[in-house]
Amino acid sequence: MFSRKTGRRPVTGPINKVAKTPKTTAGAPGVSTDGSDGGYNAGIAVFSYIVGGIIVWSLIGWGLDNLWGTRWIVLAGALLGAAGGFYLSHMHGLTSNRTSADDGNAARGPSQDEEQ
């Protein structure tokens, strides 16, 4: 049946609410929100910044080499891309020395298992 006031059907049963997504800040890839070391993800992010920079700037250099008839701009582009990748990694905080989640309390060297 329809409600006289709104002209809509009354809601019966549970109301489906849209699940709220957790609020996160836009950060660098590989950096966790809890401040712990990114580990593998941070390494992949650094690698992708450097390799991506080398590829993009080498292609730009290759295009300029073909346009101007030179042969050295592709190398300069590759070096510029690598330097830019390191710079982006450093600016996003991926290359800084941070302590890991366990604060380095793990034993060093071979394990000292008891003999049985």
Contacts in CASP RR format, 6 or more apart in sequence:
PFRMAT RR
TARGET T0000
AUTHOR 0000-0000-0000
METHOD contacts of the structure
MODEL  1
MFSRKTGRRPVTGPINKVAKTPKTTAGAPGVSTDGSDGGYNAGIAVFSYI
VGGIIVWSLIGWGLDNLWGTRWIVLAGALLGAAGGFYLSHMHGLTSNRTS
ADDGNAARGPSQDEEQ
1 9 0 8 1.000
1 10 0 8 1.000
2 8 0 8 1.000
2 9 0 8 1.000
3 9 0 8 1.000
3 10 0 8 1.000
24 33 0 8 1.000
25 33 0 8 1.000
27 92 0 8 1.000
28 45 0 8 1.000
28 92 0 8 1.000
28 93 0 8 1.000
28 94 0 8 1.000
29 41 0 8 1.000
29 44 0 8 1.000
29 45 0 8 1.000
29 48 0 8 1.000
29 92 0 8 1.000
30 38 0 8 1.000
30 39 0 8 1.000
30 41 0 8 1.000
30 42 0 8 1.000
30 43 0 8 1.000
30 44 0 8 1.000
30 45 0 8 1.000
30 94 0 8 1.000
31 38 0 8 1.000
31 42 0 8 1.000
31 45 0 8 1.000
31 92 0 8 1.000
31 93 0 8 1.000
31 94 0 8 1.000
32 38 0 8 1.000
32 41 0 8 1.000
36 100 0 8 1.000
36 101 0 8 1.000
37 98 0 8 1.000
37 99 0 8 1.000
37 100 0 8 1.000
37 101 0 8 1.000
39 100 0 8 1.000
42 94 0 8 1.000
43 94 0 8 1.000
45 89 0 8 1.000
45 92 0 8 1.000
45 94 0 8 1.000
46 89 0 8 1.000
46 94 0 8 1.000
46 95 0 8 1.000
49 84 0 8 1.000
49 85 0 8 1.000
49 86 0 8 1.000
49 88 0 8 1.000
49 89 0 8 1.000
49 94 0 8 1.000
50 81 0 8 1.000
50 82 0 8 1.000
50 85 0 8 1.000
50 86 0 8 1.000
50 89 0 8 1.000
52 81 0 8 1.000
52 85 0 8 1.000
53 81 0 8 1.000
53 82 0 8 1.000
53 84 0 8 1.000
53 85 0 8 1.000
54 78 0 8 1.000
54 81 0 8 1.000
54 82 0 8 1.000
56 81 0 8 1.000
57 77 0 8 1.000
57 78 0 8 1.000
57 80 0 8 1.000
57 81 0 8 1.000
58 74 0 8 1.000
58 77 0 8 1.000
58 78 0 8 1.000
58 81 0 8 1.000
60 77 0 8 1.000
61 73 0 8 1.000
61 74 0 8 1.000
61 76 0 8 1.000
61 77 0 8 1.000
62 73 0 8 1.000
62 74 0 8 1.000
63 73 0 8 1.000
63 74 0 8 1.000
64 70 0 8 1.000
64 73 0 8 1.000
65 71 0 8 1.000
65 72 0 8 1.000
65 73 0 8 1.000
65 74 0 8 1.000
86 95 0 8 1.000
89 95 0 8 1.000
90 96 0 8 1.000
END
